[in-house]
Amino acid sequence: MIRVLLIHDTYLLRMALAALLGREPDLDVSSTSWRGAATAARTTRPDVCVADMDSPDAGECVNLRPGGGRCPEGGGERAAARTNGPVGGRPGDARPGDGKPGDGRPVLLALTTAGRPGPLRRAYEAGALGYLSKNASPDRLVEGIRHVAKGERYIDETLGFGFLQAAEIPLTRRELSVLSLAAEGASVGEIARSLHLSNGTVRNYMAAITRKTGARNRVDAIRISRGAGWV
């Protein structure tokens, strides 16, 4: 049995997807929002986290477990050792630092949008083992879960161009996290509390973001980044 934690901020979609996955006899599915992900992971101890990376809170994926990591801390066991696995049907190796079967770390299967390289970049830097477009079929999602649960990399081939775009983003993972929250209308104080930073550190990140994007100010940086699909 593969323990799956589905992380999505939209309640209706989350519950519908959890119900769909729950029909599979080998999947034990729990679901939560990003804000409740760390607590849910400690409770359910998942083997696989299926996470919507388009949420502004998804930028904190690597900080949801002590000492860093690839998914909110869980502790489930996976049945097989890491092997080369499908990358949209092609073999591929896992990145160093990814969760490994039997090490108590859940692996991350990221749900992303092809036209938004920013969330795709955050998923990669969080050490995701699988990447799936939100336009994929339910069968592909189930297939992806089973592959990453065995330690096999799984990448939706429709995201290939998105990976090329993601590689060109000039911002770091933390800068993308700050910018994503700013784009949602969060104040400096709210961003600081959400990311466990000081107000001054957030201001320094915003200054770096403005400089790297060639923007005139914070609002212009958000406009540029949204147009490029970074947030």
N, C-alpha and C positions, 0 to 999 in steps of 0.2 A: 504494500500500500504506500502510495506517495502522498505525503502531507503537503498540501498547497496552501499558501497564504496569498489571497488576491488583495492587492492594494490599489484602491481607486477612490477618488473623492466624490464622484457622482453616485449617490445612493442607489437610484433606480437601476442604473447600468451595472453597478457593482453586484447588486442582488440578483439581477437577471443572469449575469455571466457566471456567478457562483452556482446558481441553480443548474445552468447548462453543464458546467464542468462536473457538478455533483452527480450527474447521471452516469459518469464513467465508473465502472466497478473498481478500478485501481487507484482512484483519486479520492482523498479525504480533504475536502475544501472548507476553508474558513475565509472570511473577508473582513476588511476594515478600511478606514480612510487613512491617509498619510499621517494625520495627527495621532492616530491610535496605533500606528504600525509597530512601534517598538514594544508596547505593552502586549499587543496581540501576538507578536513573534515569540516573546518570552513564555506566553501561555500555551501556544499551539506547537512550538518547536518545529517549524516547517522544514521540509526538504527543499522546497522550491518557493521563491517569492515571485509572483507574477505581478508586476508593478506598472502602473500608468506613469510614464516618465514626463508627461506633459504638465503635470501639476507643479506649481512653484515650489511646493514642499519637497518634491522629489530630489532636488539638489542636495538635500541633506541625507540621502540614502547611506552614504559611507559613514555618517556620524551617528547612525542609529544603534550602533553596537560598540561596546567598549574596545578601545585600541584600534578602531577603524574596521573595515570589513566591506563586504559586498552586498549585504542585505541586512535588514533588522535582525538582531541576534536571535537565533532559534536554537538549533541543536539536533535537528532530525538526522537520521542516517539514510544514506543513499546506497542502493543495492550493488552498484558496480563500480569498478575502478575507472579513473579517467582514461578515455581513449580518444583518438581522432574521431571527429563527428561531422555531421552534415552542416554545411554552410549553404543553405538553400539547395541542398542536394550535393554539395561538394565537400570534401574533407577539409578540416581546419583544426588547428591546435588552440588550446586555451591559453589565455594570458597568464603570466606569472601573477600570483596574488589572488587568483580566483579561488572560490571555495572548492574544496576537494571532497569527494565522497568519503565518509567516515571520519572527517575532521571536525564534525559538529557544526559546520557552517552551512547555512542554506545558500543555494545559488540563486542568481537573479535572472529572470526572463523578463526583458524590458518590452513594454508595449509602447510603440512610438508612431509618429506621423511622418511620412516620407518627406513632406515639405517643410519640416521643422528640424534642421540639423542641430539646434541647440540642445534639445532634450536627448537627441541621439548621442551627442558628445558627452553629456552628463552620464548617460547610461554606460558608455564605454569607460569613462574615468572611474565609475563606480565598480568596474570589473564585471559587468554583466556577461554571462555565459551565453545567453540567447537574446536575439533581437527579432521582434515580430511587428509587422505593420498592423495598425488598428483596422485596416481594410482586409486583413486576412480572414479566411474562413475559420469557423469553430474547429474544424478538423485539423487545421494547421496549428492552432493553439494547443490542442491536446497533444499533437505530435511533438511540438516544441517542448512542452512540459516533460514528456517522457524522455526525450533526448537529453535535456540538461540535467534531469534527475540522475541519469547514468554518467554524468560528467562529460557529455559530448556537446561541443559548441553547435549552436543552431542559429543561422542567420537567414532572414527573409531576403531573397534576392532583389526584391523591389526596393530595398533600402540602400542599394549600392551607391547611387548618386548622392544620397543623403550623407553617406560616410565621407565621400570626397568633399562635400560642402562643410561637414563638421571639422575636417582636418584643417580648414582654412580660417576657422573662427579664431580671432586674436585674443579672446578672453579666457581666463582660467575657469575651472569648475566653480570655485568660490565666487568669482566675479559674476558668472552666469546665475548663480543662486541669488546673489544680492540684486542683480538686475531683474530677475524674474519676479521677485517680491516687490520691487519698486514699480514694475510694470502693472502689478495688481493694485497699485495705489497705497502700498504700505509706507508709513513714515520711517525716518531713520531709526527712531526708537523701536518701532514695531519690527523692523528688519533685524535690529540688534538682538532683541529678545528671542526672535524666532531662530536665529542662527547662533545664539549664545556668544555674541560679540559685544564689544563696547561701541558706543555711538561714534567715537572718534575713528575706530577701525572701519566702520561702515562708510563714514565720510571719505576715508582714504580710498576704499574700494570704488566708491562712486567717482572720485576724481580720476582714478586709473581707468575706469570704464569710459569716462568722457574723453580722456586723452586717446585711448586706443581706438575708439570708434570714430575719432575725428569730429565729435559732436560739439555743439556750442554750450550745452548744459545737460542736465539730467533728462529733461523732457525730450530733447533732441536725440540723446543717446537711446532712449526707449523707442522713439520713432524709427531710428536707423535699425536697431536690433530687431524690432518687430517686422520691418520690411524684409530683413534678411532671413527671418525664420529662426533667429537665435533664442527668442523667448516667446 
